[in-house]
């Protein structure tokens, strides 16, 4: 179970519960390293999750993906999906963007989700990132009977 943000009244992202659960599992499985992945769909509705392999030389404090982007981006095109969000975990920090997260924001149109594993119950918060600032957005889990990842 993951707690979602509830401070901002405008819902900017809808994520099927099965994908929220899968993202949380991904973060816990990769701990103590940061996990990372992509969410695709249309508009503000997520339809698919693409787990990525963290290629960073320092995976416990940052994430980096390069070669690993080719396959999921191709699959999104085949399915007629667009990149909706990027997610990663903070195994030992809060779910707030770091300076490095802001500096390495190569997809500014995507929502960025951060899963904190600092507390007993993981916390996921969403943001729109800019070069030197960020704005929290609201996301909600939705019921979905689709297949698991």
N, C-alpha and C positions, 0 to 999 in steps of 0.2 A: 504494500500500500504506500502511496506517495501523497503527500499533502500538496495541494495546489494553491497558488496565490489567489487572494480574494480582495485585495485592496482596490484595484481599478475596476469600475463598474462595466466598462465596455469590453465585451468578449472579442478578442482578436484571433483566437485560435481554438479549434475544436479537435480533440484527439481521442480516437477510440480507446476505451479502457484497456483493451488487450495490448495496444501499442504502448500506453503509459506503463503498464506492468512489465512489458518486455524491455523498455528503456531502463527501468529501475533494476531489473535483473542484470542487464548488461553492465550497469554501473557497479553493482555489487560483485559480479563475476570478475571484473577487471581491477577491482580494488587490490592493492594500493595505488594502481595506476589510474590515470584519467581515461575514461572511455570516450568514444565519439561516434557520431552517426548522423544520418540525414533523414528528414521526414519529407515525404512528397505527397502531392494531392492537387487540389484545385481550390483557388480562393483561400478561405481560412479553414478548410476542412482537410485534415490529414487522412490519407488513404493507405500509405505504405511507409515502412521503416526500412532503412538500409544501415545495418551495422557496419562500421568501418574499423580498421585496425590502426591503432595509434602508432605512427611511424616516428615519433619524437625520440631524440636521444635522451630526453629527460621525461619519460612518460608519467612519472609520479607527480610532476608539477606543471605539465603542459601537454597539449595535444598538437599533432601535426599530421596531415594527410596530403599526399600528392598522387602517387601512382594509384592508390586505392580508390580514387574518385572516378576513374574511367568507366569501370563496370556499372556502378550504380547510376551514373549520369546517363549511360546508354540505355539501361533498363527503364529509367524514367521516360526517356524519349519514346521508347517502344510502347509504353503503356499510356502515353499521352498525358503524363503527369508533369508537374513543375516542382521545383525545389520550394518548399514552404518554410522549413525550419532546419536549423543545425542544432544538435544537442551534444553536450559533453558533461562530464562529472567533475566535481571538486571533492575528492575523497577526504580532504582535511580542512576544507574551508567552507564558508557560507555560499549560498546560491546567489552570489552577486558577481557581476563581471569584474575581472581583474584588469589591471593596466595592460597586460599582455593580450587579454581577450579583445580589448578595444583596438590595440595596435594591429592585430592580425585579423581584423574583420574584412575579409576579402569578398563577402557576399552581403552587402549592406541591406539589400531588399529582403533577406531572409530573417525570420524571427530566430533569436538565439535562446535556447533553453539550457539552463544549468541545473544539474541535479547535485545537491549537497548531501554528502554521507556523514556529515559532522555529528548529527543527532541520531538517536536510535531509529527514528522513522525518517527515511529520505524525504527531502523537500525539493520540489522542482519549481523554479520561477522562470518566467519568460521576459525577454527584453528586445527592444529595438536598439541596436548599437550604432553609435556614431564614433567618429575618430577620438573625441575627448570626453564623451558623455554617453549616457544611456537612459532609456525610459522604460519602466516596467510596463508590461502588458498583461492582460488577464487571459488565461487559457482555462478550458474546462474539459473534463473527461466526458465522453459520450458513450452511450451503449451502442454496440456494433456486433453483429453476429458473423462477421467475416472470418476467414481462416487466420490462424496464427501465422507469425512470420515465416 
